[in-house]
Amino acid sequence: MKAINPYTGELIKEYKEHSFEDALQAIQHARKAQASWSHLEISARAAYLRKVAETLRRNKQRYAELMTCEMGKIIRESQAEVEKCALCCDFYADHAEDFLAPEIVKTETHKSQILFQPLGIVFAIMPWNFPFWQVFRCAAPALMAGNVVIVKHASNVPGCALAIEESFREAGLPEGAFRTLLISSDIAMKLVEHVDAVSLTGSNKAGESIGELAGKHIKPCVLELGGSDPFIVLENADVEKAAQTAARARFLNCGQSCIAAKRFIVHEKVAKVFEDEFVRQVKRFKIGNPMDPSTDIAPIARQEFIPGLKTQLDDAKQKGAKVLFEATVPSKGFFFPPAILSNVNKGMKVLKEEIFGPIAPIITVKSDEEAIQMANDSIYGLAASLWCRDLSYAEKLAARIQAGTVAINDFVKSDPRMPFGGIKKSGMGRELSRYGMLEFVNIKTINMQP
């Protein structure tokens, strides 16, 4: 397993992979750890999670640099990601006791209550684009609920995967409560039947495979898959602010985010103002070394992703898309030129497929009704952004958008306090908030008569 720097193309380090036998042994250790971990008072588990948060903050710069080296994220975003993971740990440490408190229900029996108890081992199969955050938003609530966690991380961020394990170990968690396995996808598939629940963030193809296996073995699973998030700008929006935010929403993490804005649906009466400001903002972005704090756009995480992006961009050009802007990028490193397109239509790959990179297609519509129809005309339903000065009207429209999250006059971002997930081919289940924690508990009913 190799970690390669996307900016230099150089090998950082090669790691020895774990075998299937190693993985089974880790599961055995996790079973033993879970028996004791689940019997700790919630306050005791919270104390460990707060120590993890302290460890993350103490090592923030080192962990951030590791992320930037392995997947190319700009250093400012890497630093913010580590801090967000610490906040997530603190959030669940602060609120888990309330989230898991038994509920008393008035029925005909003497006493009826609902308990929330851990399932056992949660197997987390995680992606590379947010190497720390994706793991912590699964692990923090799962651990606080009394589960233990085994992680199979993406093959291009093995250093990050081991550093996350280090942060839990340094915080003093019992051995086996959190474990990273450097394993292939084939081995990961074989492990599904040996664990108690699965959380996957990844591609639709991976989601279909894991979902099928989880169903076969009757394992609860949460799937957070792709997205083609609409960014809707209505006629009465603050158009300049929308365009300025659009630049961040599309090119954050070099466009490599499930919840990045990916389809810009703009009312024709404000399209020109939006396009001009959008282009102006993106032209100001500095493209280059992700370790430079002034850099705005970094390389693509893996070289093999570039041909797919080129195919999507070329397809749009060949079918009549107008290129409003296409940047020049360094010849060294895994760079792909940020591009803004107008005059796009539903026959183009940039609208039919998820774009996991810095391409921004703009579609114009004649009415608000057409905007909503266009937003919902997708196999995906992860998130959406809606821009409108009339907040009451915007709320009504947001309720009609087929998505797990809608941001009004803002770009979409995940928050430990709010549930996160999608519908349609964007997945099933929820992460974060109390709802995310309850995905991996046994919701047990107890009825009692004297």
C-alpha positions in Angstrom: 0.0 0.0 0.0 1.6 3.2 -1.2 1.1 6.9 -0.2 2.0 9.2 -3.0 2.2 13.0 -2.8 -0.3 14.4 -5.4 1.7 17.7 -5.6 5.1 16.1 -6.4 4.1 12.7 -7.6 6.7 11.2 -5.3 6.3 8.2 -3.1 6.0 9.2 0.5 6.0 5.7 2.1 5.0 2.2 1.4 3.1 0.3 4.0 2.7 -3.4 4.6 -0.9 -4.6 4.3 -2.7 -6.7 6.9 -3.8 -10.1 5.8 -7.3 -11.6 6.2 -6.0 -13.6 9.2 -4.7 -10.3 10.8 -8.1 -8.8 10.3 -9.9 -11.7 11.9 -7.6 -11.5 14.9 -8.3 -7.8 15.2 -12.0 -8.6 15.3 -11.4 -11.1 18.1 -9.6 -8.4 20.1 -12.4 -5.9 19.3 -15.0 -8.3 20.7 -13.1 -8.6 24.0 -12.6 -4.8 24.1 -16.3 -4.1 23.4 -17.4 -6.3 26.3 -15.6 -4.0 28.8 -16.0 -0.7 26.9 -19.8 -1.1 26.7 -20.0 -1.6 30.4 -18.2 1.7 31.2 -20.4 4.5 32.4 -21.2 7.0 29.6 -19.3 9.7 31.6 -16.2 7.5 31.5 -16.4 7.0 27.8 -16.9 10.7 27.4 -13.7 11.4 29.4 -11.8 9.3 26.8 -13.4 11.2 23.9 -12.4 14.5 25.4 -8.8 13.2 25.7 -9.0 12.3 22.0 -10.1 15.9 21.2 -7.1 17.1 23.2 -4.8 14.8 21.3 -6.1 16.0 18.0 -5.6 19.7 18.9 -2.1 19.0 20.3 -1.1 17.3 17.1 -3.1 19.5 14.7 -0.3 20.7 12.6 1.4 17.3 12.2 -1.9 15.7 11.3 -2.8 18.5 8.9 0.5 18.2 7.1 0.1 14.5 6.8 -3.4 15.0 5.2 -2.0 17.5 2.8 0.9 15.3 1.8 -1.1 12.2 1.2 -4.2 13.5 -0.6 -3.3 17.1 -1.6 -5.8 19.0 0.5 -4.6 22.7 1.0 -3.1 23.1 4.5 -5.8 25.6 5.7 -8.5 23.0 5.0 -6.5 20.2 6.6 -6.0 22.3 9.8 -9.7 23.1 9.9 -10.5 19.4 9.4 -8.5 18.3 12.4 -10.2 21.0 14.5 -13.7 19.8 13.3 -12.9 16.3 14.4 -12.0 17.5 17.9 -15.3 19.4 18.0 -17.1 16.3 17.0 -15.5 14.3 19.9 -16.4 17.1 22.3 -20.0 17.2 21.0 -20.7 13.6 21.6 -18.9 13.6 24.9 -21.2 16.4 26.0 -24.4 15.1 24.6 -24.3 11.2 24.5 -25.8 10.8 27.9 -28.9 12.7 26.9 -29.0 11.0 23.5 -28.9 7.6 25.1 -31.1 8.2 28.1 -33.9 5.6 28.5 -37.3 6.9 27.5 -40.4 6.2 29.6 -43.6 5.7 27.5 -47.0 5.8 29.0 -48.9 2.6 28.1 -51.3 0.2 29.7 -48.5 -1.7 31.4 -47.0 -0.8 34.7 -43.9 0.5 33.1 -42.8 0.8 29.5 -39.4 2.0 28.5 -37.0 2.2 25.5 -33.3 1.5 26.0 -30.5 2.3 23.6 -27.8 -0.3 23.7 -24.7 -0.9 21.5 -24.6 -3.4 18.7 -20.9 -4.4 19.0 -18.3 -3.9 16.3 -19.0 -1.1 13.7 -16.9 -1.6 10.6 -16.2 1.7 9.0 -15.1 1.8 5.3 -13.9 5.3 4.7 -12.9 7.5 1.7 -9.8 9.6 1.1 -11.3 13.1 0.4 -11.7 14.0 4.1 -9.3 11.5 5.6 -9.8 12.5 9.3 -13.4 13.9 9.3 -15.1 10.9 7.6 -13.7 8.6 10.2 -14.4 10.7 13.3 -18.0 11.5 12.3 -18.6 7.7 12.3 -16.3 6.7 15.2 -17.2 9.4 17.8 -20.9 8.6 18.1 -20.4 4.8 17.6 -17.8 4.7 20.5 -19.9 6.9 22.8 -22.8 4.5 22.2 -20.7 1.7 23.6 -19.6 0.1 20.3 -16.1 -0.4 19.1 -14.8 0.6 15.7 -12.6 -1.1 13.1 -11.6 1.1 10.1 -10.7 0.1 6.6 -9.5 3.4 5.1 -8.8 4.4 1.5 -5.6 2.9 0.1 -4.0 6.3 -0.7 -4.1 7.6 2.8 -2.6 4.9 5.0 -0.6 7.4 7.0 -3.7 9.2 8.0 -5.4 6.0 8.9 -2.7 5.0 11.3 -2.4 8.5 12.7 -6.1 8.4 13.6 -5.5 5.1 15.4 -2.6 6.8 17.1 -4.8 9.6 18.4 -7.2 7.1 20.1 -4.3 5.1 21.5 -2.6 8.2 22.8 -5.8 9.2 24.5 -5.7 5.9 26.4 -8.7 4.0 24.9 -8.6 0.3 25.7 -6.7 -1.8 23.2 -9.0 -3.0 20.5 -11.7 -0.3 21.0 -10.5 1.5 17.8 -8.4 -0.2 15.2 -7.2 0.6 11.7 -6.7 -2.2 9.2 -4.6 -1.6 6.1 -6.5 -4.1 4.0 -7.7 -4.5 0.4 -11.3 -4.0 -0.7 -11.6 -7.8 -1.2 -10.7 -8.5 2.4 -13.0 -5.7 3.5 -15.9 -7.5 1.8 -15.1 -10.7 3.6 -15.2 -9.0 7.0 -18.8 -7.8 6.7 -20.2 -11.1 8.0 -17.9 -11.0 11.0 -18.9 -7.5 12.3 -22.2 -6.2 13.7 -22.8 -3.1 11.6 -21.2 -1.3 8.6 -20.8 2.4 7.8 -19.6 3.2 4.2 -18.8 6.5 2.7 -17.8 6.0 -1.0 -18.9 5.5 -4.5 -22.3 4.2 -5.6 -20.6 1.0 -6.9 -19.1 0.4 -3.5 -22.4 1.2 -1.8 -24.2 -1.3 -4.0 -21.7 -4.0 -3.1 -21.6 -3.4 0.6 -25.4 -2.9 0.8 -25.9 -6.2 -0.9 -23.5 -8.0 1.5 -25.0 -6.3 4.5 -28.5 -7.4 3.4 -27.3 -11.0 2.9 -25.8 -11.2 6.4 -28.6 -9.0 8.0 -26.2 -6.3 9.2 -27.3 -2.7 9.8 -25.6 -0.3 7.5 -25.3 3.4 6.7 -24.4 4.3 3.2 -23.2 7.9 2.3 -22.6 7.8 -1.4 -22.4 10.2 -4.3 -24.0 13.5 -4.9 -24.8 15.9 -7.7 -25.8 18.8 -5.5 -27.8 21.6 -7.1 -27.0 25.2 -6.3 -30.1 27.2 -7.1 -30.1 30.9 -7.6 -33.6 32.5 -8.0 -34.4 35.9 -9.5 -34.7 37.7 -6.2 -31.5 36.3 -4.7 -28.5 38.3 -3.5 -26.8 37.3 -6.8 -23.3 38.6 -6.1 -23.1 36.9 -2.7 -24.5 33.7 -4.2 -21.7 33.8 -6.9 -19.0 34.5 -4.3 -20.2 31.6 -2.2 -20.6 29.4 -5.3 -16.9 29.6 -5.9 -16.1 28.2 -2.5 -18.9 25.7 -2.7 -17.6 24.2 -5.9 -13.9 24.4 -5.5 -13.5 23.6 -1.8 -11.2 20.5 -1.6 -10.6 21.0 -5.3 -14.2 19.9 -5.9 -13.6 16.5 -4.3 -16.5 16.5 -2.0 -19.9 14.6 -2.0 -21.6 17.8 -0.8 -19.8 20.2 -3.1 -22.1 22.3 -5.3 -22.1 20.5 -8.6 -24.9 21.9 -10.7 -25.5 25.6 -10.8 -29.2 26.3 -11.7 -29.7 30.0 -12.2 -32.7 32.1 -13.2 -32.1 33.5 -16.7 -32.7 37.1 -15.6 -29.8 37.0 -13.2 -27.6 34.5 -15.0 -25.2 37.1 -16.6 -24.5 38.8 -13.2 -24.0 35.4 -11.6 -21.6 34.1 -14.3 -19.5 37.3 -14.4 -19.0 37.3 -10.6 -18.5 33.6 -10.4 -15.7 33.8 -13.0 -14.2 36.8 -11.3 -14.0 35.0 -8.0 -12.4 31.8 -9.5 -9.9 33.8 -11.5 -8.6 35.1 -8.2 -7.8 31.6 -6.8 -4.2 30.7 -6.5 -3.4 27.3 -7.8 -0.3 25.5 -6.6 1.5 24.0 -3.6 -1.1 22.8 -1.0 1.4 23.4 1.8 1.4 27.2 0.9 -1.2 28.9 3.2 -2.1 31.2 0.3 -3.0 28.4 -2.1 -6.7 28.1 -2.9 -6.8 25.1 -5.3 -4.6 22.1 -5.0 -4.0 19.0 -7.1 -6.4 16.1 -7.6 -5.8 13.4 -5.0 -5.0 10.6 -7.4 -3.6 10.7 -10.9 -6.0 8.0 -12.2 -8.9 10.4 -11.6 -7.8 12.9 -14.2 -8.8 11.0 -17.4 -12.4 10.7 -16.1 -12.6 14.4 -15.4 -11.2 15.2 -18.9 -13.8 12.9 -20.4 -16.6 14.8 -18.6 -15.2 18.2 -19.7 -14.5 17.2 -23.3 -18.0 15.7 -23.6 -19.5 19.0 -22.5 -17.4 21.0 -24.9 -18.2 18.6 -27.8 -22.0 18.9 -27.1 -22.0 22.7 -27.2 -21.1 23.9 -23.7 -19.5 27.4 -23.6 -16.3 27.6 -21.6 -16.6 30.8 -19.5 -13.2 30.1 -17.8 -10.6 27.4 -17.8 -7.5 27.9 -15.7 -3.9 27.2 -16.5 -2.4 24.7 -14.0 1.2 23.6 -13.2 2.6 20.8 -15.4 4.1 19.1 -12.3 1.7 17.2 -10.0 -1.8 15.8 -10.4 -3.5 19.0 -11.4 -6.7 19.4 -13.4 -7.7 22.9 -14.7 -10.7 24.4 -12.9 -13.4 25.2 -15.5 -16.7 27.0 -15.6 -19.2 26.1 -18.2 -22.5 27.6 -19.4 -25.0 26.5 -22.0 -25.0 23.0 -20.6 -27.9 20.5 -21.1 -29.1 17.2 -19.7 -27.4 15.2 -22.4 -24.0 16.1 -21.1 -22.0 13.9 -18.6 -21.5 16.9 -16.3 -25.2 16.8 -15.5 -25.8 13.1 -15.6 -22.8 12.0 -13.6 -21.2 13.1 -10.4 -18.3 15.5 -11.0 -15.6 14.8 -8.4 -13.3 17.6 -9.4 -13.1 21.3 -10.3 -15.7 21.6 -13.1 -18.7 23.9 -12.6 -21.6 23.6 -15.1 -24.2 26.4 -15.1 -27.8 25.8 -16.3 -30.3 28.7 -16.8 -34.0 28.3 -16.1 -37.0 30.5 -16.9 -38.9 30.1 -13.6 -38.7 28.9 -10.0 -40.8 25.9 -10.8 -38.4 24.9 -13.6 -35.5 25.3 -11.1 -37.0 22.9 -8.6 -37.8 20.4 -11.4 -34.2 20.7 -12.7 -32.8 20.2 -9.2 -34.8 17.1 -8.6 -34.0 15.7 -12.1 -31.1 13.5 -10.8 -30.4 10.0 -9.5 -28.8 11.7 -6.5 -30.3 13.4 -3.5 -27.6 14.3 -1.0 -27.8 18.1 -0.5 -28.8 21.3 -2.2 -28.3 25.1 -1.8 -31.1 27.6 -2.5 -30.6 31.3 -2.8 -33.6 33.6 -2.3 -34.2 36.9 -0.3 -37.7 35.8 0.7 -37.0 33.3 3.5 -40.6 32.2 3.9 -40.9 31.4 0.2 -37.4 29.8 0.3 -38.5 27.4 3.1 -41.5 26.3 1.1 -39.3 25.6 -1.9 -36.7 23.8 0.2 -39.3 21.4 1.4 -39.8 20.3 -2.3 -36.2 19.6 -3.0 -35.3 15.9 -3.0 -32.3 15.9 -0.7 -31.1 15.1 2.8 -29.9 18.6 3.5 -30.9 22.0 2.1 -28.9 25.2 2.8 -30.7 28.5 2.3 -28.4 31.4 1.4 -25.3 29.4 2.3 -23.3 26.5 1.0 -23.8 23.0 2.4 -21.6 21.7 5.2 -21.9 19.0 7.7 -22.4 19.8 11.4 -22.2 17.3 14.3 -25.5 18.9 15.7 -27.5 18.1 12.5 -28.2 14.8 10.8 -26.4 14.2 7.6 -27.1 11.8 4.7 -29.0 11.5 1.5 -31.8 9.8 -0.4 -32.1 8.1 -3.8 -28.7 6.9 -5.0 -27.0 9.2 -2.5 -27.4 6.5 0.1 -29.4 5.6 3.2 -29.3 6.2 6.9 -27.9 9.2 8.7 -24.6 10.3 10.3 -24.1 12.9 13.0 -26.6 14.3 15.6 -28.6 12.0 17.8 -30.0 10.4 14.7 -26.6 9.3 13.5 -25.8 7.8 17.0 -29.0 5.8 17.0 -28.1 4.1 13.7 -25.8 1.8 15.6 -27.8 0.9 18.7 -30.4 -1.7 19.6 -33.5 0.3 20.3 -34.9 -2.1 22.9 -38.5 -2.0 24.2 -39.2 -3.2 27.8 -42.7 -3.6 29.1 -43.2 -4.4 32.8 -46.1 -5.6 34.8 -46.2 -5.9 38.6 
